[in-house]
């Protein structure tokens, strides 16, 4: 049996794209991601003390979820591709739950 994983993404975004970045997460990314089979939940937050300003945390049933067409379609939208060049200090980590 495969164990669930957590994906943690931290990033900054240039100030002139911050409003659109947040709209994209709230209106497109999170709602579409939650419809992907195997994605259990998604939350995001904002750092108030320095470091990357934004964090998103996701739980998936397994690492296999990331290999699906449905998952890739969520990541490769026109809106995502528009925002991506404006991200700074982007870090994405995958953790296996014990």
N, C-alpha and C positions, 0 to 999 in steps of 0.2 A: 504494500500500500504506500503510495507516495504521500509525503507530508505537504501540508499547506506551506505557501511561501508568503513573505511580505516583500513588497517592493517599495522602496523609499526614494523619492525624488526631491532634491533640493535645488533651487535655482534663484537667481535674480533676473530681472528683466529691465531693459533700459526704460527710463521714466516715461518717454513719449509713447511707449507701447503698453504700459502697465494696465490701463483701463481695458484695452482690447484683450490682453492676456487673460485677465480675470473673467471677462465676458466669455471668452472661448472655453475656459475651464468649466464655468458654471452652466453655460448654455449648450455646449457641444461635447466636450471631452468626458466629463463625469457621467452625464446621462447616457451617452452611447456606450461607454465602457461598462456600465452596470448592466447592460443588456447582453454582454458577451458571456456565453456559457463558461462557468468556472471562475468568474470574477465574483467574489463574495461581498466585498464592500470597498468603498473608496472614501477617504476623508482628506481634506486639505486644511492648511493653516498658515499663519503668518508669524514670523519671528519678529519679536519686538526688541531684541538685544544685540543685533549685529549678526554677522554670518549671512548665509543665503536667506533672503527675505521670505521665500515661499517654500512650503513643504507639502508633499502629497504622499499619502500612505495607502497602499492597496493590499488586500489579501486575495490570493488566488488559490484554487484547489491544488494546483501543481504547477511546475515549471512548464508543462506542456501547453498551458493556456496561451502563453506568449508565442507559440508556434502556429497558432490557428489563423486562418484568413480573417475571421471576424475581429480578432485582436489587432492584426496589422492594419485593417481598414480604419480602425479608430485612431491609430497613430498617424496615418498618412492621409489626412484630409487637406484640402486646399487651405483651410484656416490654420491648421497646425503648421503647414509648410510656410505660411506667411509669417507666423510668430517666431518660429525656430531661430532665424538669424539674430533676433533681438535678445535671446537668452544669454545670460552671463553666469559663470561659475556653476554650470549645470553638473550635477552629480546624481547618478542613478545606481542604487545598490539593491541586491537581492539577498534576502535572508531566509534560511530554512528554519521553520518553527520546530522546536524540540518537543 
